[in-house]
Amino acid sequence: MNELKVRAINEGERRAVYGLLAEALHASPPDDTNWERVERSFPADRTLAAFDGATPVGMASSFATSIAVPGGKTLPAAAVDGVAVRADHTRRGIVTSLLTEQLRDCVRRGDLVAALHASEATIYGRFGYGPAVLGQSLRIVNSRAVLRPEAPSSGRVRLLDEDEAIGLVPKLYRRIGPHRPGMIERPDLWWPAYHNRLVRGGGGEHRVAVHTGPDGEDGYVVFHTSNQQAPDDSQFKVVLEVRDLQAADPAAAIGLWRFLIGMDLVAEIRAPARPVDEPLRALVTDLRAVQTTGLEDHNWLRLLDAGAALAARTYREAPPVVFGLEDKLLPENTGAYRISADGATKTEAPAQLRMTADVLAMLYLGEWTASALAGAGRITVADPAALPAADELFRVGVRPWCGTYF
Ligand SMILES: CC(C)(COP(=O)(O)OP(=O)(O)OC[C@H]1O[C@@H](n2cnc3c(N)ncnc32)[C@H](O)[C@@H]1OP(=O)(O)O)[C@@H](O)C(=O)NCCC(=O)NCCS
């Protein structure tokens, strides 16, 4: 084997590197038509690869976005959208070299955090990523799901044709904006792959419905239906899968759910990766009509500039706590941070709670509590009084959610 070299790729190397990613994820490399559709979503910029001679054998890519954090600010962020090593080159440290270099590259670009969706939960903790956002998979039994009379009902829903959907959905997502912690902006380059995957097939036909409230269009849902009727069954069993449901406010979300639940012939709705606090059970007369079929790590987060990221979110009123952070891959983050309702600053004071970068990421958006993580042995506690204070400082009203696949 030649000596491996990690470097940014050039324009001419994009398709081979994309093919490597597809193969590692057990998909087919793109043919000419597919490449034409996805290549705009796969720029050379921000893609690193490991080369064995001239052949790419590993890759890590990201796109620039911004992410909402508690308190309402959005921070410049890297969305890590591709990580792969060729099957005959794994377990030789290639992804370690790539992700270490990618972290430094993102820091140089000014990203304050990085985020990703993990194919396996055992890979990214060592690189300082923590499962910062959970998501639930929902199953709704339509025949039992009757909306309560007091469930808000305003606005109307209309179905769009494909061209209208392709034009309207990005505009609507932009208008809705990343309004809850964990949501990201979807840059222009993100949309062609989405259209390719969702609206123009790839798993079947999708339909798009838009909700209009008192101030105009304020939500949409992309969904897919399939008839899963058994050959010996005379009943239709249509299963409706929600692929993307975004709403500017609870009323718009409820309007869209009302539309889906009321659709004729649909036996069951499946909605993966929904917010953990989606209030559907409170909306129906029989709360058991809404079932959680899974709770998954939805989004992993990595603080790249811990000081700036900690200072950017808000904290609740509670006694100040000094957090000690150990960050082996980005040692400039290692140190102590004093966090209070007034914000976060670096300090020389002794740490009351000590943790690694992945654990701090789990706390950051408010998904986990310090007490729970200390109980699990993930936080070293020098001062037990700091735990309830830390729980209160980081507490959030709305659970984090991403809602964008990348
Ligand atoms: C997952 C993958 C990227 C790892 O690449 P790699 O170059 O083999 O990883 P490295 O050799 O740098 O290993 C780094 C560490 O992670 C561990 N590791 C690597 N892959 C792992 C896996 N799938 N599960 C658990 N641990 C894994 C290694 O044992 C090693 O541990 P150590 O530091 O304690 O020795 C590669 O196996 C791959 O491409 N898999 C298929 C595609 C995929 O899952 N991509 C991720 C998309 S999110």
The ligand as an SDF file (V2000), in Angstrom:
LIG
                    3D

 48 50  0  0  0  0  0  0  0  0999 V2000
  -17.2600    3.6820   10.0810 C   0  0  0  0  0  0  0  0  0  0  0  0
  -16.0090    3.9200    9.2340 C   0  0  0  0  0  0  0  0  0  0  0  0
  -16.1030    5.3040    8.6110 C   0  0  0  0  0  0  0  0  0  0  0  0
  -14.7570    3.7970   10.1410 C   0  0  0  0  0  0  0  0  0  0  0  0
  -13.5780    4.0850    9.3800 O   0  0  0  0  0  0  0  0  0  0  0  0
  -12.1370    3.4740    9.7660 P   0  0  0  0  0  0  0  0  0  0  0  0
  -11.1230    4.1730    8.9310 O   0  0  0  0  0  0  0  0  0  0  0  0
  -12.2130    2.0180    9.6990 O   0  0  0  0  0  0  0  0  0  0  0  0
  -11.9580    3.9210   11.2910 O   0  0  0  0  0  0  0  0  0  0  0  0
  -10.5770    4.0030   12.0800 P   0  0  0  0  0  0  0  0  0  0  0  0
   -9.6570    2.9090   11.6240 O   0  0  0  0  0  0  0  0  0  0  0  0
  -10.0450    5.4050   12.0430 O   0  0  0  0  0  0  0  0  0  0  0  0
  -11.0940    3.6680   13.5350 O   0  0  0  0  0  0  0  0  0  0  0  0
  -11.2280    4.6330   14.5520 C   0  0  0  0  0  0  0  0  0  0  0  0
  -11.7530    3.9390   15.7840 C   0  0  0  0  0  0  0  0  0  0  0  0
  -13.1330    3.6800   15.5940 O   0  0  0  0  0  0  0  0  0  0  0  0
  -13.4080    2.3020   15.7460 C   0  0  0  0  0  0  0  0  0  0  0  0
  -14.3940    1.9780   14.7490 N   0  0  0  0  0  0  0  0  0  0  0  0
  -14.3040    2.1670   13.4340 C   0  0  0  0  0  0  0  0  0  0  0  0
  -15.4280    1.7680   12.8280 N   0  0  0  0  0  0  0  0  0  0  0  0
  -16.2650    1.3580   13.7870 C   0  0  0  0  0  0  0  0  0  0  0  0
  -17.5640    0.8300   13.7720 C   0  0  0  0  0  0  0  0  0  0  0  0
  -18.2300    0.6590   12.6450 N   0  0  0  0  0  0  0  0  0  0  0  0
  -18.1070    0.4910   14.9670 N   0  0  0  0  0  0  0  0  0  0  0  0
  -17.4220    0.6420   16.1080 C   0  0  0  0  0  0  0  0  0  0  0  0
  -16.1630    1.1500   16.1750 N   0  0  0  0  0  0  0  0  0  0  0  0
  -15.6030    1.4900   15.0130 C   0  0  0  0  0  0  0  0  0  0  0  0
  -12.0840    1.6120   15.5110 C   0  0  0  0  0  0  0  0  0  0  0  0
  -12.0280    0.3530   16.1680 O   0  0  0  0  0  0  0  0  0  0  0  0
  -11.1090    2.5960   16.0940 C   0  0  0  0  0  0  0  0  0  0  0  0
  -11.0790    2.4640   17.5120 O   0  0  0  0  0  0  0  0  0  0  0  0
   -9.7550    2.7790   18.3680 P   0  0  0  0  0  0  0  0  0  0  0  0
   -9.4110    4.2260   18.0870 O   0  0  0  0  0  0  0  0  0  0  0  0
  -10.1870    2.5280   19.7640 O   0  0  0  0  0  0  0  0  0  0  0  0
   -8.7470    1.8390   17.8330 O   0  0  0  0  0  0  0  0  0  0  0  0
  -15.9190    2.8540    8.1150 C   0  0  0  0  0  0  0  0  0  0  0  0
  -15.9380    1.6050    8.6980 O   0  0  0  0  0  0  0  0  0  0  0  0
  -17.0170    2.9400    7.0780 C   0  0  0  0  0  0  0  0  0  0  0  0
  -16.8610    3.6200    6.0780 O   0  0  0  0  0  0  0  0  0  0  0  0
  -18.1330    2.2480    7.2860 N   0  0  0  0  0  0  0  0  0  0  0  0
  -19.2470    2.2130    6.3260 C   0  0  0  0  0  0  0  0  0  0  0  0
  -19.8860    3.5840    6.0790 C   0  0  0  0  0  0  0  0  0  0  0  0
  -20.3090    4.2900    7.3110 C   0  0  0  0  0  0  0  0  0  0  0  0
  -20.8670    3.7030    8.2330 O   0  0  0  0  0  0  0  0  0  0  0  0
  -20.0630    5.5870    7.3350 N   0  0  0  0  0  0  0  0  0  0  0  0
  -20.4790    6.4450    8.4030 C   0  0  0  0  0  0  0  0  0  0  0  0
  -21.6300    7.2320    7.8900 C   0  0  0  0  0  0  0  0  0  0  0  0
  -22.2890    8.2240    9.1870 S   0  0  0  0  0  0  0  0  0  0  0  0
  1  2  1  0
  2  3  1  0
  2  4  1  0
  2 36  1  0
  4  5  1  0
  5  6  1  0
  6  7  2  0
  6  8  1  0
  6  9  1  0
  9 10  1  0
 10 11  2  0
 10 12  1  0
 10 13  1  0
 13 14  1  0
 14 15  1  0
 15 16  1  0
 15 30  1  0
 16 17  1  0
 17 18  1  0
 17 28  1  0
 18 19  1  0
 18 27  1  0
 19 20  2  0
 20 21  1  0
 21 22  1  0
 21 27  2  0
 22 23  1  0
 22 24  2  0
 24 25  1  0
 25 26  2  0
 26 27  1  0
 28 29  1  0
 28 30  1  0
 30 31  1  0
 31 32  1  0
 32 33  2  0
 32 34  1  0
 32 35  1  0
 36 37  1  0
 36 38  1  0
 38 39  2  0
 38 40  1  0
 40 41  1  0
 41 42  1  0
 42 43  1  0
 43 44  2  0
 43 45  1  0
 45 46  1  0
 46 47  1  0
 47 48  1  0
M  END
$$$$
